[in-house]
Amino acid sequence: MKKVLILFFVLGTIYIYAQTGNYGIITGDVLDKDTKEPLIGANVIIMGTNNGASTDGYGKYRIERVPVGSYTIKFSYVGYQPVIKTDVIVKSNRIIRVTAELESAALESKEVVVAGGYFTETEEHSISAINFSYEEVRRAPGSAGDISRIMMSLPSVAKVNDQSNGLIVRGGSPVENAFYVDNIEIPNINHFPTFGTTSGPIGLLNVDFIEDATFYAGGFDVTFGDRLSSVLNIKFREGNREEYDAQLDLNWSGFGGIVEGPLNNGKGSWIFSIRRSYLDLLINTIDMGTSVVPRYGDIQTKIVYDLNPSNKISFIGILGDDHNSPDKQTAIDNDMLTYGSQDIYEGTAGITWLAIWGKNGFSSTSLSFTGTKYDEIFFETGTDNLLRNNKVFNRFIKFRNVNRYNIGDNSGIDFGADIKYLFDSHKIYYGEYIDALGNSTPALDISQKLSTLKLGLFLKYSVKLGYNFMINSGIRSDYFEFNNSFNLSPRIHLSYYLSDKIKLNLSTGIYYQDLPEAILLQNNETRNLNSPKAYHYVAGVECLLTENAKVNAEAYLKEYENMPADPSQNDLFLIDEFYYRDGNIYGHKNLISNGVARSRGIEITIQKKMSSDYYAIVGFSYSASEYKDSKGNWRNRVYDNRLIFNIEGGYKIGNNWEVSMRWLYAGGTPYTPFNIEKSVQMNRGILDETKINEERLPDYHSLNLRIDKRFFFKNSNLTLYISVWNAYNRKNIASYFWNQYEKKQKPILQWGILPIFGLEYEF
């Protein structure tokens, strides 16, 4: 009780010194979405006030002396659909930059007048898409600033394991997702990336760099390729063009800071951050015996410079380093199947040139380098046998060009290319082991270098017919030099407005993805495997309930072909096993491309933007994800939750307090029980081949809570937050494993109740 009173006294003292009546500045640009040209004379209004401004001859606006607090801003211009930005937090003595891109609209008619303004970010690709602003990303309960964990609250994403943020989208796997930051592809946005997939335990990207993020759960257009399931498109913000700012951070993911400032009198800007985890330092200080905590850190930057009003260049750099070295005793104490050491270095650096062609359109051209280096050695805890010794360096240089050319007021084409040059080195040793079915697998030693080219070309045509019908069609071609594969991917999206509040969407297309290099390099035969293929069929309806709330209902069918399969284990789905069982994809000989799978379901999402003092997202889905076994029977895939329900919301109490929560329920995922007799005999977990994925784990549910408190001082700002994950301490089971010491099956529990805190100080 004494500590609690001291805490309240400290907070009360801070509050007394936090000044009321402080002010900030809102500034930014208003642009044409299709051309990126500035809109001169656009109106910018702070809703609920008499405060506002108009854009000048360069499309810029500035609103001075805005009292600190949370605001909603409306951008409007004659002949354009309005855009409304919520969660604009004005802070003491800070310049807040808010830029809006407006889309041209047909003149008002008696037939249809499109309403809204809160959901314009996904208007063109509205099917299976959702957008999150910076503040929505930052405050999401249960995310700790990890952008992937925010997406895990959506009904399109399966709920599998708290310890991983791998996105399993509409029956897919963590291999099937793409990530882009400012038009630059990043293969994995996590610390400790799971080899060959897009997942990991902890997000790499600094949430304070993210301006907004758009997630496509399916039906995405031809500008994105080489992925079967989803795309997460992230935009980094610019640094302050007028003054120098700094921020110190301390939270669950680590401690660090951000500095930013102008270049050449505001013609450009820069922003730089550095972070490091601290739990290893804390544990070493208090001497917790055999406990070993992973250590990681990252550096990120973005530099922007305007060459002239029509040309802008930007540079992003992202670097992470990860280290983990659990010893045998730690592995035993924590029910870990392996122990050893792991060092991973990952980084992306790229430059982007934005060229504006006047009313005709624009182009965005990027050149980037990405590298990920793995150096790891692991032993099996129960036997001390060497399990794997990997030294892998994945690298690629990528050129990406996306162009928009406006044919007229109601139509345009998007075209461009992706050119990727890969040069990898793989030195991999997998020791002899017993696989999940009890078969002996010989040791595997791979020493290979890869030098090859990927080429993608795309063309999209979009047209508005009348006032209420839109067609978005395109075709993509992809060539992979390594196995000489060539694929064509036609896609089409149709939208029809029944009224100003109801819109119908239809989408279908073909999607290809090259197999992970870990599979292709195993032997001469695997390089000739066909590229996995998926057909997407999506139908949906959107309905604006109010100006700031909408409901979206979608039904989808996704059919897979050419999935890799092992004839000796044809009742297991290989791509799922890759991720589900410690990433062990090696030792499979004579792989063939006859795997077939499907997923189908319905999803309903209700989203209420923070227009006044509360926001909410409610999601529901019912789905089935299956694959066909060697006998032609359909079996459940390991990520098949069937039923998912989530509700997330928050409430602002004045300008200083905000409370939020997220409750998520998901049906138990399928699993294969152990053959107890064989497992006892061999003292390792041997699956029962007669019951592949026929049993289910207990249902998952958890409650995450969060409280934010802001302090506005005269020249600085402080934000404190406390979050509690799994607030009622539900004992959710991630899977079962065979304990080789106790010689019995035991559950692997997901996170129990977990308090999280954070501090951000801006000056």
C-alpha positions in Angstrom: 0.0 0.0 0.0 2.9 2.3 0.8 4.3 1.9 -2.7 1.0 2.6 -4.3 0.6 5.8 -2.3 4.1 6.9 -3.3 3.3 6.2 -7.0 0.1 8.3 -6.8 2.0 11.1 -5.1 4.6 11.1 -7.9 2.0 11.1 -10.6 0.1 13.9 -8.8 3.2 16.0 -8.5 3.9 15.5 -12.2 0.3 16.5 -12.9 0.6 19.7 -10.9 3.6 20.8 -12.9 1.9 19.8 -16.2 0.7 23.1 -17.6 -2.8 23.7 -19.0 -3.3 26.1 -21.9 -0.2 24.9 -23.8 -0.3 24.9 -27.6 1.1 23.1 -30.6 1.0 23.5 -34.4 -0.6 21.4 -37.1 0.9 21.6 -40.6 1.1 19.4 -43.7 0.2 19.1 -47.4 -3.0 18.3 -49.3 -2.4 16.3 -52.5 -4.2 14.8 -55.4 -4.1 11.0 -54.7 -3.8 10.1 -58.4 -1.2 12.6 -59.4 0.5 13.6 -56.1 0.1 17.3 -57.2 -0.6 19.9 -54.5 -4.2 21.1 -54.2 -4.3 24.9 -53.9 -7.0 26.4 -51.8 -8.1 23.2 -50.1 -10.0 23.6 -46.8 -8.6 22.2 -43.6 -10.9 22.3 -40.6 -10.4 21.1 -37.0 -13.8 19.5 -36.5 -15.8 20.7 -33.5 -13.9 24.1 -33.5 -13.7 27.3 -35.5 -10.0 26.7 -36.2 -8.7 25.9 -39.6 -6.8 27.0 -42.7 -6.5 26.8 -46.5 -3.6 25.5 -48.5 -1.3 27.9 -50.2 0.2 27.9 -53.7 2.3 24.9 -52.8 -0.6 22.8 -51.3 0.7 23.5 -47.8 -1.3 24.6 -44.7 -0.5 25.6 -41.2 -2.7 26.0 -38.1 -1.1 27.9 -35.2 -1.8 27.9 -31.5 -3.8 24.7 -31.3 -4.5 23.8 -27.6 -3.0 20.5 -26.6 -5.4 17.5 -27.0 -6.8 15.0 -29.4 -8.5 16.3 -32.6 -10.2 15.2 -35.8 -9.3 17.1 -39.0 -11.4 17.3 -42.2 -9.8 18.0 -45.6 -12.1 19.1 -48.4 -11.7 20.5 -52.0 -14.3 21.1 -54.7 -14.6 18.0 -57.0 -12.9 15.7 -54.5 -14.0 13.3 -51.9 -13.4 14.7 -48.4 -10.8 13.0 -46.1 -11.1 12.9 -42.4 -8.1 12.1 -40.1 -8.8 11.1 -36.6 -6.5 10.8 -33.5 -4.4 13.9 -34.3 -2.6 14.4 -31.0 -1.4 18.0 -30.5 1.4 18.3 -28.0 3.1 21.2 -26.2 5.6 23.1 -28.4 5.5 20.4 -31.1 4.8 20.6 -34.8 2.4 17.9 -35.8 2.5 17.0 -39.5 -0.7 15.6 -41.1 -0.8 15.1 -44.9 -3.9 14.1 -46.8 -4.4 12.7 -50.3 -7.8 13.4 -51.8 -9.4 11.4 -54.6 -11.3 13.1 -57.4 -15.1 12.4 -57.3 -17.8 12.5 -59.9 -19.9 15.6 -59.7 -22.9 15.4 -57.4 -25.9 13.7 -59.1 -29.3 12.4 -58.2 -28.1 8.8 -58.4 -25.3 8.4 -55.9 -23.3 10.8 -53.7 -20.5 8.8 -52.0 -20.5 9.6 -48.3 -17.8 9.2 -45.7 -14.3 10.4 -45.5 -13.0 8.4 -42.5 -12.2 5.3 -44.7 -10.7 6.8 -47.8 -7.3 5.1 -47.5 -8.6 1.8 -48.7 -11.2 3.1 -51.2 -9.5 1.9 -54.3 -8.6 -1.5 -53.0 -11.5 -1.8 -50.5 -11.9 -5.5 -50.6 -10.2 -7.4 -47.8 -8.3 -4.2 -46.8 -8.1 -2.2 -43.6 -6.0 0.8 -42.7 -4.5 1.9 -39.3 -3.1 5.3 -38.5 -0.1 5.9 -36.3 -2.1 6.5 -33.1 -4.2 3.4 -33.8 -1.1 1.4 -34.1 0.6 2.9 -31.0 -2.3 2.5 -28.5 -3.5 -0.9 -29.5 -3.8 -3.1 -26.4 -1.9 -6.3 -26.5 0.5 -5.2 -29.2 3.4 -3.5 -27.4 4.0 -1.5 -30.5 4.4 -4.6 -32.7 2.6 -3.9 -36.0 2.1 -7.6 -36.7 0.4 -8.2 -33.4 -2.1 -5.5 -34.2 -3.1 -7.4 -37.4 -3.6 -10.6 -35.3 -6.7 -9.0 -33.8 -8.4 -9.1 -37.2 -10.9 -11.9 -38.0 -8.9 -12.8 -41.2 -5.9 -13.8 -39.1 -5.8 -17.1 -37.2 -4.9 -17.1 -33.5 -2.2 -19.7 -32.8 0.5 -18.7 -30.3 1.2 -15.6 -28.1 4.9 -16.2 -28.4 5.0 -15.6 -32.1 3.6 -12.8 -34.3 3.4 -15.0 -37.5 0.4 -14.0 -39.6 -1.7 -16.9 -40.7 -4.1 -15.2 -43.1 -7.2 -17.0 -44.4 -5.9 -20.5 -44.1 -2.4 -19.7 -45.2 0.9 -20.0 -43.4 3.6 -17.5 -42.2 5.5 -18.2 -45.4 2.9 -16.4 -47.5 3.0 -12.8 -46.4 4.7 -9.7 -47.9 5.9 -6.6 -46.2 6.6 -3.2 -47.8 7.9 0.0 -46.2 7.9 3.1 -48.5 7.7 0.9 -51.6 10.6 -1.2 -50.5 10.2 -4.9 -49.8 11.4 -6.3 -46.5 11.2 -10.1 -46.2 10.7 -10.1 -42.4 9.9 -7.2 -40.0 10.8 -9.1 -36.8 13.7 -9.6 -34.5 14.8 -13.3 -34.4 13.1 -14.0 -37.8 12.0 -17.6 -38.1 14.2 -19.0 -40.9 12.4 -19.2 -44.2 9.2 -17.5 -43.0 7.9 -14.0 -42.3 7.3 -14.6 -38.5 9.2 -14.0 -35.3 8.6 -13.2 -31.6 9.2 -9.4 -31.5 8.6 -6.6 -34.0 11.6 -4.9 -35.5 10.0 -1.7 -36.8 9.8 1.3 -34.5 6.2 2.2 -34.1 7.0 5.9 -33.8 8.2 5.8 -37.4 4.9 4.5 -38.8 2.6 7.1 -40.3 0.0 4.5 -41.3 -0.3 0.9 -42.4 -2.7 -0.9 -44.8 -3.3 -4.6 -44.5 -4.6 -6.7 -47.5 -5.9 -10.1 -46.4 -6.6 -11.2 -49.9 -7.6 -10.1 -53.4 -4.7 -7.6 -53.6 -3.9 -6.2 -57.1 -1.1 -7.0 -59.5 1.3 -4.4 -58.2 2.2 -6.9 -55.5 3.5 -10.4 -56.4 5.3 -13.5 -55.2 3.0 -14.0 -52.2 -0.1 -16.2 -51.8 -2.0 -14.7 -48.9 -1.4 -11.1 -47.7 0.4 -7.8 -48.0 1.2 -5.3 -45.2 2.0 -1.9 -46.8 3.6 0.5 -44.3 4.4 4.2 -44.7 7.1 5.8 -42.6 6.7 9.4 -41.6 9.0 12.2 -42.3 11.1 14.0 -39.7 10.4 17.5 -38.6 11.2 20.0 -41.4 11.2 23.1 -39.1 12.9 22.3 -35.8 14.9 19.7 -33.9 13.0 17.3 -31.7 14.0 14.4 -29.5 12.2 11.6 -27.7 13.3 9.0 -25.0 11.5 5.7 -24.8 11.4 2.9 -22.2 9.0 0.0 -22.8 8.7 -3.7 -23.0 10.7 -4.0 -26.2 13.6 -2.0 -24.9 15.0 1.5 -24.3 16.2 4.0 -26.8 15.5 7.3 -28.4 14.6 9.3 -31.5 16.0 12.5 -32.9 14.8 14.4 -35.9 15.2 17.7 -37.7 15.3 19.7 -40.9 17.7 19.7 -43.9 18.6 22.8 -45.9 16.0 25.2 -44.5 13.1 22.8 -44.7 13.8 21.3 -48.1 14.1 18.0 -46.4 14.2 16.2 -43.1 15.8 13.3 -41.2 14.8 11.1 -38.4 16.9 8.5 -36.6 16.2 6.0 -33.8 18.3 3.5 -31.8 16.9 0.9 -29.4 18.2 -2.0 -27.3 16.6 -4.6 -25.1 17.4 -4.4 -21.4 16.0 -7.5 -19.8 19.4 -9.3 -20.1 21.1 -6.4 -18.3 18.5 -6.5 -15.6 18.8 -10.3 -15.1 22.6 -10.2 -15.0 22.4 -7.4 -12.4 20.1 -9.3 -10.1 21.8 -12.7 -10.7 18.9 -15.0 -11.7 21.0 -18.1 -12.1 20.4 -20.1 -15.3 17.9 -17.7 -16.8 19.0 -16.5 -20.2 17.1 -13.7 -22.0 17.6 -13.0 -25.7 19.4 -9.7 -26.5 18.4 -7.6 -29.5 18.7 -4.0 -30.8 17.9 -2.0 -33.9 18.7 1.2 -35.7 16.3 2.9 -38.1 16.4 6.1 -40.2 14.5 8.0 -42.9 15.9 10.9 -44.8 13.8 13.0 -47.3 14.9 15.7 -49.7 12.9 17.8 -52.2 15.0 18.2 -55.4 12.3 20.5 -56.7 8.5 20.7 -56.4 8.1 17.7 -58.8 10.9 15.4 -57.6 11.6 14.0 -54.1 14.0 11.4 -52.9 13.9 9.5 -49.7 16.2 7.0 -48.0 15.3 4.4 -45.3 17.6 2.2 -43.3 16.6 -0.6 -40.9 19.2 -2.7 -39.1 18.6 -5.3 -36.4 20.9 -7.6 -34.4 19.7 -10.5 -32.3 21.5 -12.9 -29.9 20.2 -15.9 -28.0 22.2 -18.6 -26.1 20.2 -20.8 -23.8 22.3 -23.4 -22.1 21.1 -27.0 -21.4 19.9 -26.3 -17.8 17.9 -23.3 -19.0 16.3 -25.5 -21.7 15.4 -28.1 -19.1 13.9 -25.6 -16.7 11.8 -24.0 -19.4 10.7 -27.2 -21.3 12.7 -26.3 -24.3 13.4 -29.0 -26.9 16.8 -27.5 -27.9 19.7 -25.4 -26.5 22.6 -23.7 -28.1 23.4 -20.3 -29.5 22.0 -18.0 -32.2 23.2 -14.8 -33.8 21.2 -13.0 -36.4 22.0 -9.8 -38.3 19.4 -8.3 -40.6 19.2 -5.0 -42.5 17.6 -3.2 -45.4 18.7 0.1 -47.0 16.9 1.7 -49.9 16.4 4.9 -51.8 13.1 6.0 -53.5 12.6 8.6 -56.1 9.1 10.1 -56.4 8.6 12.0 -59.7 5.3 13.9 -60.3 4.2 14.2 -63.9 1.7 17.0 -63.4 -1.9 16.1 -64.1 -0.8 12.9 -65.9 0.4 11.0 -62.9 3.5 10.0 -61.1 6.2 7.3 -60.6 7.8 5.8 -57.6 11.2 4.1 -58.2 13.2 2.3 -55.5 16.5 0.6 -55.3 17.3 -1.4 -52.1 19.6 -3.9 -50.6 18.5 -6.5 -48.0 20.6 -9.0 -46.1 20.0 -11.5 -43.3 22.8 -13.5 -41.7 22.1 -16.5 -39.6 24.8 -18.1 -37.4 23.3 -20.8 -35.2 24.1 -24.1 -33.5 21.5 -26.1 -31.6 21.5 -29.4 -29.7 18.6 -31.7 -28.7 18.0 -31.2 -25.0 17.2 -34.8 -24.2 20.1 -36.5 -26.1 22.7 -33.7 -26.6 22.8 -34.7 -30.2 23.8 -32.0 -32.7 20.5 -31.0 -34.3 21.6 -28.2 -36.7 24.6 -26.0 -37.4 23.7 -23.3 -39.9 25.6 -20.4 -41.4 23.4 -18.7 -43.9 23.6 -15.3 -45.6 20.5 -14.3 -47.6 21.0 -11.2 -49.7 19.2 -9.5 -52.6 19.2 -6.2 -54.5 15.8 -5.1 -55.7 14.7 -2.5 -58.2 11.0 -1.6 -58.0 9.1 0.8 -60.2 5.5 1.7 -59.9 3.9 4.2 -62.2 0.4 5.8 -62.4 -0.8 7.4 -65.7 -4.2 9.1 -65.7 -5.9 8.6 -69.1 -8.8 10.9 -68.1 -10.9 12.0 -65.2 -12.3 8.5 -64.6 -9.6 6.1 -65.8 -5.9 5.3 -65.5 -3.3 2.7 -65.7 -0.7 1.5 -63.2 2.4 -0.3 -64.6 5.8 -1.2 -63.5 8.4 -3.8 -62.7 10.1 -5.7 -59.9 13.7 -6.9 -60.6 15.4 -8.8 -57.8 18.9 -10.2 -57.9 19.6 -12.8 -55.2 23.1 -13.9 -54.1 23.0 -16.2 -51.1 25.3 -18.6 -49.4 24.1 -21.6 -47.4 26.3 -23.8 -45.2 23.8 -26.0 -43.4 24.3 -29.2 -41.4 21.3 -31.1 -40.0 22.2 -34.0 -37.8 20.6 -37.4 -38.0 17.3 -37.3 -36.2 14.0 -39.2 -35.7 11.2 -37.4 -37.5 7.6 -36.8 -36.2 6.4 -40.1 -37.4 9.3 -42.1 -35.9 11.3 -42.5 -39.1 15.1 -42.2 -39.0 16.4 -39.4 -41.2 20.0 -39.3 -42.2 22.3 -36.3 -41.6 22.2 -33.6 -44.2 25.1 -31.4 -45.2 24.5 -28.6 -47.7 27.1 -26.1 -48.9 25.5 -24.1 -51.7 25.7 -20.6 -53.2 22.8 -19.1 -55.0 23.0 -16.4 -57.7 19.9 -15.9 -59.6 17.3 -13.4 -60.9 13.6 -12.7 -60.4 11.7 -10.5 -62.8 8.1 -9.3 -62.4 6.1 -7.0 -64.8 2.6 -5.7 -64.1 -0.1 -3.7 -65.7 -3.4 -2.5 -64.2 -6.3 -0.6 -65.7 -8.9 1.1 -63.5 -12.0 2.9 -64.7 -15.1 4.5 -63.1 -18.2 3.9 -65.2 -20.9 6.4 -64.4 -21.3 7.4 -60.8 -21.3 4.0 -59.1 -19.3 1.3 -60.9 -15.6 0.8 -60.8 -13.4 -1.9 -62.5 -9.9 -2.6 -61.5 -8.3 -5.3 -63.7 -4.7 -6.3 -64.4 -2.2 -8.9 -65.2 1.2 -9.8 -63.8 4.0 -11.9 -65.2 6.8 -13.4 -63.0 10.0 -15.2 -64.1 12.4 -17.0 -61.8 15.7 -17.8 -63.4 16.8 -20.5 -60.8 14.1 -23.0 -62.0 13.2 -21.3 -65.2 9.6 -20.8 -64.2 7.3 -18.3 -65.8 3.8 -17.5 -64.5 0.9 -15.3 -65.5 -1.4 -13.9 -62.9 -4.6 -12.2 -64.1 -6.7 -10.4 -61.4 -9.9 -8.3 -61.4 -11.8 -6.3 -58.8 -15.3 -4.9 -59.3 -17.1 -2.3 -57.0 -20.7 -1.2 -57.4 -22.4 1.5 -55.2 -26.0 0.6 -54.5 -26.4 3.9 -52.6 -24.2 6.5 -50.9 -23.8 4.1 -48.0 -23.7 0.6 -49.5 -21.1 -0.9 -51.8 -20.7 -4.4 -53.3 -17.2 -5.8 -54.0 -16.1 -8.8 -56.1 -12.6 -9.9 -56.7 -10.8 -12.9 -58.2 -7.3 -13.7 -59.3 -4.4 -16.1 -59.6 -1.4 -15.8 -57.2 2.0 -17.5 -57.4 4.9 -17.7 -54.9 8.3 -19.2 -55.3 9.2 -21.8 -52.7 11.6 -20.9 -49.9 15.3 -21.3 -50.9 15.7 -23.7 -48.0 13.6 -26.2 -50.0 14.9 -25.4 -53.4 18.6 -25.9 -52.5 18.3 -29.3 -50.9 19.1 -31.3 -54.0 19.0 -31.1 -57.8 15.4 -32.4 -57.9 13.9 -29.8 -55.6 14.9 -26.9 -57.8 12.5 -28.2 -60.4 9.4 -28.1 -58.2 6.5 -26.0 -59.5 5.7 -22.7 -57.9 2.8 -22.9 -55.4 -0.4 -21.4 -56.8 -3.6 -20.0 -55.2 -6.9 -18.9 -56.6 -8.7 -16.1 -54.7 -12.4 -15.6 -54.9 -13.8 -12.8 -52.6 -17.3 -11.3 -52.4 -18.2 -8.6 -50.0 -20.5 -5.8 -49.0 -19.6 -2.5 -47.2 -22.2 -0.4 -45.4 -21.6 3.0 -43.8 -23.6 2.9 -40.5 -22.6 6.5 -39.8 -20.0 8.8 -41.2 -17.4 7.3 -38.9 -18.5 3.7 -38.6 -18.9 1.0 -41.2 -19.6 -2.8 -41.4 -17.8 -5.0 -43.9 -18.9 -8.5 -44.6 -16.9 -10.8 -46.9 -17.1 -14.4 -48.1 -14.0 -16.0 -49.6 -12.6 -19.2 -51.1 -8.9 -19.8 -51.6 -7.7 -22.9 -53.5 -4.1 -24.0 -53.5 -2.3 -26.1 -56.1 1.4 -27.2 -56.6 2.2 -27.3 -52.9 5.3 -29.4 -52.1 4.6 -32.9 -50.7 6.8 -35.7 -49.4 5.5 -39.1 -50.7 6.8 -40.8 -47.5 4.8 -38.4 -45.3 1.9 -37.6 -47.6 -0.6 -37.3 -44.7 1.3 -34.3 -43.3 1.1 -30.9 -45.0 4.7 -30.0 -45.6 4.5 -26.2 -45.6 2.7 -26.2 -42.3 5.3 -28.6 -40.8 8.0 -26.2 -41.9 6.8 -23.6 -39.4 4.9 -25.7 -36.9 7.7 -28.0 -36.0 10.7 -25.8 -35.4 11.2 -25.0 -39.0 12.6 -28.4 -39.9 12.2 -28.6 -43.7 15.3 -30.6 -44.4 15.8 -34.3 -45.0 12.8 -34.7 -47.3 13.8 -36.5 -50.5 11.9 -36.8 -53.8 9.6 -34.0 -53.1 6.7 -33.5 -55.6 4.4 -30.7 -56.4 1.0 -32.3 -56.0 -0.1 -30.8 -52.7 -3.7 -29.5 -52.7 -5.4 -27.3 -50.1 -8.3 -25.0 -49.7 -9.7 -22.4 -47.2 -13.1 -20.8 -47.1 -15.0 -18.7 -44.7 -17.0 -15.6 -43.9 -15.8 -12.5 -42.1 -17.7 -9.6 -40.5 -15.8 -6.5 -39.3 -17.4 -3.4 -37.7 -15.0 -0.5 -37.4 -15.8 2.8 -35.5 -13.2 5.5 -35.9 -12.2 7.8 -33.0 -14.3 10.7 -34.2 -15.1 12.0 -30.7 -14.2 10.2 -27.5 -14.3 6.4 -28.3 -13.3 3.9 -31.0 -14.2 0.2 -31.5 -13.4 -2.7 -33.8 -15.5 -5.9 -33.7 -14.7 -8.9 -35.8 -16.2 -12.3 -36.4 -15.2 -15.1 -38.7 -16.1 -18.7 -39.4 -13.7 -20.6 -41.7 -12.4 -24.0 -42.6 -8.8 -24.6 -43.7 -8.0 -28.1 -45.1 -5.6 -30.1 -47.3 -5.9 -33.3 -49.2 -4.0 -36.3 -47.9 -2.5 -39.3 -49.8 -5.9 -41.1 -49.8 -7.8 -38.2 -51.1 -9.4 -37.3 -47.8 -9.6 -33.7 -46.6 -7.8 -33.0 -43.3 -7.7 -29.9 -41.1 -4.6 -27.7 -41.4 -2.8 -26.9 -38.1 -3.9 -23.3 -38.1 -7.7 -23.9 -38.5 -9.4 -22.1 -35.6 -12.8 -22.3 -37.3 -14.4 -19.6 -35.1 -12.8 -16.3 -34.2 -14.4 -13.4 -32.4 -12.7 -10.3 -31.1 -13.7 -6.9 -29.8 -11.4 -4.0 -29.3 -12.2 -0.5 -28.1 -11.0 2.6 -26.3 -12.4 5.7 -24.5 -10.7 9.0 -24.1 -11.3 10.8 -20.8 -10.5 14.4 -21.6 -7.2 15.2 -23.2 -5.1 13.3 -20.7 -6.4 9.8 -20.1 -7.4 6.9 -22.4 -8.4 3.4 -21.5 -8.6 0.6 -24.0 -9.2 -3.2 -24.1 -9.2 -6.2 -26.4 -10.9 -9.5 -25.9 -10.2 -12.3 -28.3 -11.8 -15.7 -28.6 -10.6 -18.4 -31.0 -11.5 -22.1 -31.4 -8.8 -24.6 -30.6 -6.5 -25.5 -33.4 -6.1 -29.1 -34.7 -3.2 -31.2 -33.5 -2.1 -34.8 -33.9 -1.9 -36.8 -30.6 1.2 -38.8 -29.7 1.3 -42.5 -30.1 2.0 -43.1 -26.4 3.3 -46.6 -26.8 5.9 -45.6 -29.5 6.7 -42.4 -27.7 7.5 -44.3 -24.5 9.5 -46.9 -26.4 11.6 -44.3 -28.2 11.4 -41.7 -25.5 10.5 -38.9 -28.0 7.2 -37.6 -29.3 6.0 -39.9 -32.1 2.7 -38.8 -33.8 -0.2 -41.2 -34.2 -0.4 -41.5 -38.0 -4.0 -42.7 -37.8 -5.1 -39.4 -36.2 -3.4 -36.7 -38.1 -4.9 -33.3 -37.0 -8.0 -35.0 -35.7 -8.0 -33.6 -32.2 -8.2 -30.0 -31.1 -6.6 -27.9 -28.4 -8.8 -26.2 -25.9 -10.3 -22.9 -27.1 -8.2 -19.8 -26.8 -9.4 -16.6 -25.1 -7.7 -13.7 -23.4 -8.3 -10.1 -22.3 -5.8 -7.3 -22.7 -6.2 -4.0 -20.9 -4.3 -0.7 -21.3 -4.3 2.8 -19.6 -2.5 5.8 -21.2 -1.8 9.0 -19.3 -0.4 12.2 -21.0 1.3 15.1 -19.4 1.7 18.3 -21.3 4.5 20.6 -20.0 5.4 24.0 -21.3 8.2 22.7 -23.7 7.9 18.9 -23.4 5.5 16.0 -23.2 5.3 12.8 -21.2 3.2 9.7 -22.0 2.9 6.8 -19.5 1.0 3.6 -20.2 0.4 0.4 -18.3 -1.0 -2.7 -20.1 -1.9 -6.1 -18.8 -1.9 -9.0 -21.2 -4.1 -12.0 -20.5 -5.6 -10.1 -17.5 -7.6 -13.0 -16.1 -4.6 -15.4 -16.5 -6.2 -17.9 -18.9 -4.1 -21.0 -19.2 -4.1 -21.2 -23.0 -2.2 -24.2 -24.5 0.0 -23.6 -27.5 0.8 -27.3 -28.2 1.9 -30.5 -26.5 5.5 -31.9 -26.4 7.1 -35.1 -25.1 9.2 -34.5 -22.0 12.2 -36.8 -22.4 13.0 -36.6 -18.7 9.6 -37.3 -17.3 8.7 -39.6 -20.2 5.3 -38.2 -20.7 3.3 -35.7 -22.7 3.1 -32.2 -21.3 1.5 -29.0 -22.5 3.3 -25.9 -23.7 1.4 -22.9 -22.2 1.1 -19.6 -23.8 1.7 -16.4 -21.9 0.0 -16.0 -18.6 -0.9 -12.7 -17.0 1.8 -10.2 -18.2 2.1 -6.6 -17.1 3.6 -4.2 -19.6 4.6 -0.6 -19.0 5.9 2.2 -21.3 7.3 5.7 -21.0 7.8 8.3 -23.8 9.3 11.7 -23.1 9.4 14.3 -25.9 11.5 17.4 -25.8 
